[in-house]
Amino acid sequence: MGTIVSNKILYVRHRLGIGRAFATGVLILAGLGVSAHAQDAQTVERTAKGSTAKPIRVGVYLNVQPDCSSGVLPTIRLLSPPANGTVEVKRGKVTATNYKQCLALEVPGYVAFYKSKTDFIGVDVVTLEVKYPNGRTEVQKISVTVGDGKGGRNI
């Protein structure tokens, strides 16, 4: 990961009071972490951690416009399901302060959750395709570490 992206992740973590994995997801999903030409799929690899058989947040998908309003939400497609669990996407409201030029915002978004089988401990992988209205497409390969005894949010 480049220095500029790392610095932005630290800034977002500090300003929003969120974990590194979530901050990375917000930056990537808001279009700050990677750039891609229209119609070219950019592959992004990420990680998440959590407890066995509990929902683990693996992605937050939103579209914040320069005027701090919401744009059209991206389309999310499951390219490769996890071998030892399920993925569910829920719609919700995302609130943030001091994000880019927005001092305070509340926008709709999608939140993706992974939930393992009750007896699974280890690493599972899910691959999602995220298509944004501007033509940008990301293939997100998310490795989820389950039941390592540490669980919880990566703060």
N, C-alpha and C positions, 0 to 999 in steps of 0.2 A: 504494500500500500504506500502511495507516495506521501511525501512530507506535507504537501498542501492539504490532502484529504485527511491525514492524521491530525493536523492542527484544527481542521474544521470539526472533526469528530470530538476532540477535546473541548472545543468551544461550545458545541451543542450540548455535550454532556454537562458541562459546567452551568450553562445558562438555563437548561431545562431540568437539571437535576435528575437525569436519567442514566441508565446503564450504557456501557460501551456498545453492546450488541444492538440495543434499540437506537442509539444515536447513529450508528453505522447504517442501520436500515433506513432511518429517516433521511439521511444524506443521500444515500443511493436512490431511494424512492422519490426524493424531491428533485433529482437530477443534478446534484452537486458532485457526487462521487465519481461518476463515469460519464463519458460522452460517447455517443454513437451516431453514425450517419442514419438518416431515415431509412427504414426498412432493413437495416442490418441489425441482427441480434447480437447484443453484447452479453457475454457470459460473466456472471458475478457469483463468487463463492462466498458463503457466509456460514456462521456457526451459531448454535443456540444450545442451552443447557437446561435441564430440569429434572423433576422427579418422575418416577415410573407412574403411568396411568393418570397423570395430571396434565391439564392443558399447558402447553409451552408456547409462548408467543414467538413466532418465527418471522413475522413480517408485518409492516404497517404501510399501507398503500394510500397515498393521497396526491392531490394536485393543487398546490398553492400558487395562485397567480400573483403577478407583481403588485396588484392593488390589495393583496391579502385576502381576497375572496377565494372560493373554491372553483376549480375548473372541473371539467368532466373527469370522472374517476376512470382509472385504467381497467382494462379487461384482464382477468387472471384465469389461466388455464393450467390444469395439472398435467404436466408432461410425463412425469415418472412418479408413481405413488410410493410411499414408504413401504418397506417390506414388513415392518413390525408395528404399524400403527396407522392412524388416519390423520387427514388434514381437513380442517374446516375453516371457512372464511366467514366472518361476521361483519356486518356493517355497523359503524358507530360514529361518534363524534370525537375528533381529535382537538384538544386544546393545547395551546402553547403560548409562552411569552418570550419576547426578544428573539424571535426566529426570523433570520434574514432581516429585512427592513420592517417586519411586522412586530409591533410592540406587544400586541395581544391578538390572538385569532382563535376561532373555533370553526372547523371545517369538517365536512363528512369524510369518512375514509373507510377502507376495508382493513381488517386485522385478521391475519392468518394464524391459526393455532394448530399445533401438532399434539396428538395424544397417543402414547404408546399402548401396546397390549399390557395387561396387568402383570405379566410375568417377565417382561422384557427389560434387560439391562444391557447397555452397550451404545453403539453409534448407529443411527438410522439416517438415511438420506432421502430427501424429497426434492424434486425439480419442478419449478413453476415457470411459466412463461407469463410475463407482464407486458401488455401492450398499452402504451400511452397514446392519447388522442393526437399528439403531434407526430406520430409515426415511429417513435422510438420504441424498440422492443428489447427487453432484457430476459435472458434465461437465467434464473436464479437457482443455483445448486446449494441447498441448505443441509448441512450436516448437523444432526441433533444428537447430543450426548445425553443419554437417559440413565437416571439412577446411579450417578457416580457418588452419591452420599452427600454431595454439596448442594445440589438442587437450588431452587430459588432464582432470583434475578441476578444477572451479571452486572453488579454495580461497581 
